[in-house]
Amino acid sequence: MERLRSSPLHANISTALDKHLEVIHVVQSRRKDEIVNASNRQRQGAPRCQDDRDVFALALAIKEMSLATRKARTTLWCAFQMTLPK
């Protein structure tokens, strides 16, 4: 879109996209933690019940990702509208 406009987009657009990518990495990290902790508990012969802290951390990260995704979609729509010829 920057190439189509021949000028840089507003800084908030880049910030929203960077935040979205950061939140995606957090969700991936929480999911990996959940998997590792579940496999460690299984090896130790603990009951199959999951530790709620892992699930709550993952749920919170997914909630943040949902918010960041909506914001990124909105900023991309705005950038697209600014790119269209008048």
C-alpha positions as a LaTeX table, in Angstrom:
\begin{tabular}{lrrr}
\hline
Residue & $x$ (\AA) & $y$ (\AA) & $z$ (\AA) \\
\hline
Met1 & 0.00 & 0.00 & 0.00 \\
Glu2 & 2.91 & 2.31 & 0.66 \\
Arg3 & 4.18 & 1.67 & $-2.86$ \\
Leu4 & 0.76 & 2.40 & $-4.33$ \\
Arg5 & 0.57 & 5.69 & $-2.44$ \\
Ser6 & 4.23 & 6.57 & $-3.09$ \\
Ser7 & 4.42 & 7.76 & 0.50 \\
Pro8 & 4.64 & 6.13 & 3.91 \\
Leu9 & 1.50 & 5.26 & 5.82 \\
His10 & 0.66 & 6.61 & 9.26 \\
Ala11 & 2.86 & 5.31 & 12.09 \\
Asn12 & $-0.17$ & 3.85 & 13.93 \\
Ile13 & $-0.65$ & 1.34 & 11.10 \\
Ser14 & 2.85 & $-0.07$ & 11.54 \\
Thr15 & 2.41 & $-0.07$ & 15.30 \\
Ala16 & $-0.83$ & $-2.05$ & 15.10 \\
Leu17 & 0.72 & $-4.62$ & 12.78 \\
Asp18 & 3.80 & $-4.97$ & 15.01 \\
Lys19 & 1.57 & $-5.44$ & 18.06 \\
His20 & $-0.43$ & $-8.10$ & 16.20 \\
Leu21 & 2.72 & $-10.04$ & 15.37 \\
Glu22 & 3.94 & $-9.72$ & 18.96 \\
Val23 & 0.66 & $-11.08$ & 20.33 \\
Ile24 & 0.79 & $-14.01$ & 17.90 \\
His25 & 4.21 & $-14.93$ & 19.27 \\
Val26 & 2.85 & $-14.75$ & 22.83 \\
Val27 & 0.01 & $-17.15$ & 21.94 \\
Gln28 & 2.49 & $-19.55$ & 20.37 \\
Ser29 & 4.65 & $-19.40$ & 23.48 \\
Arg30 & 1.69 & $-20.03$ & 25.82 \\
Arg31 & 0.59 & $-22.99$ & 23.71 \\
Lys32 & 4.09 & $-24.49$ & 23.78 \\
Asp33 & 4.20 & $-24.02$ & 27.57 \\
Glu34 & 0.86 & $-25.78$ & 27.90 \\
Ile35 & 2.04 & $-28.72$ & 25.79 \\
Val36 & 5.35 & $-29.05$ & 27.64 \\
Asn37 & 3.72 & $-28.90$ & 31.06 \\
Ala38 & 1.06 & $-31.43$ & 30.06 \\
Ser39 & 3.66 & $-33.87$ & 28.76 \\
Asn40 & 5.77 & $-33.43$ & 31.92 \\
Arg41 & 2.76 & $-34.20$ & 34.11 \\
Gln42 & 1.97 & $-37.25$ & 32.00 \\
Arg43 & 5.52 & $-38.57$ & 32.35 \\
Gln44 & 5.35 & $-38.14$ & 36.12 \\
Gly45 & 2.20 & $-40.19$ & 36.26 \\
Ala46 & 0.09 & $-37.31$ & 37.56 \\
Pro47 & $-3.64$ & $-37.34$ & 36.93 \\
Arg48 & $-4.70$ & $-36.34$ & 33.44 \\
Cys49 & $-6.28$ & $-33.14$ & 34.75 \\
Gln50 & $-4.63$ & $-30.02$ & 33.32 \\
Asp51 & $-3.22$ & $-27.25$ & 35.41 \\
Asp52 & $-5.64$ & $-24.34$ & 35.13 \\
Arg53 & $-2.86$ & $-21.75$ & 35.11 \\
Asp54 & $-1.67$ & $-22.89$ & 31.67 \\
Val55 & $-5.18$ & $-22.83$ & 30.27 \\
Phe56 & $-5.93$ & $-19.40$ & 31.75 \\
Ala57 & $-2.68$ & $-17.95$ & 30.41 \\
Leu58 & $-3.46$ & $-19.33$ & 26.96 \\
Ala59 & $-7.04$ & $-18.02$ & 27.11 \\
Leu60 & $-5.83$ & $-14.55$ & 28.08 \\
Ala61 & $-3.28$ & $-14.57$ & 25.25 \\
Ile62 & $-5.98$ & $-15.60$ & 22.76 \\
Lys63 & $-8.22$ & $-12.81$ & 24.02 \\
Glu64 & $-5.42$ & $-10.29$ & 23.48 \\
Met65 & $-4.79$ & $-11.74$ & 20.02 \\
Ser66 & $-8.45$ & $-11.33$ & 19.15 \\
Leu67 & $-8.34$ & $-7.66$ & 20.11 \\
Ala68 & $-5.09$ & $-7.08$ & 18.24 \\
Thr69 & $-6.46$ & $-8.84$ & 15.16 \\
Arg70 & $-9.53$ & $-6.61$ & 15.08 \\
Lys71 & $-7.35$ & $-3.52$ & 15.43 \\
Ala72 & $-4.97$ & $-4.72$ & 12.69 \\
Arg73 & $-7.87$ & $-5.43$ & 10.33 \\
Thr74 & $-9.30$ & $-1.97$ & 10.97 \\
Thr75 & $-5.97$ & $-0.24$ & 10.40 \\
Leu76 & $-5.39$ & $-2.20$ & 7.20 \\
Trp77 & $-8.84$ & $-1.18$ & 5.98 \\
Cys78 & $-8.01$ & 2.46 & 6.74 \\
Ala79 & $-4.70$ & 2.13 & 4.91 \\
Phe80 & $-6.49$ & 0.62 & 1.95 \\
Gln81 & $-9.01$ & 3.47 & 1.91 \\
Met82 & $-6.17$ & 6.01 & 1.93 \\
Thr83 & $-4.53$ & 4.15 & $-0.95$ \\
Leu84 & $-7.54$ & 4.24 & $-3.25$ \\
Pro85 & $-7.56$ & 6.98 & $-5.87$ \\
Lys86 & $-9.90$ & 9.84 & $-5.14$ \\
\hline
\end{tabular}
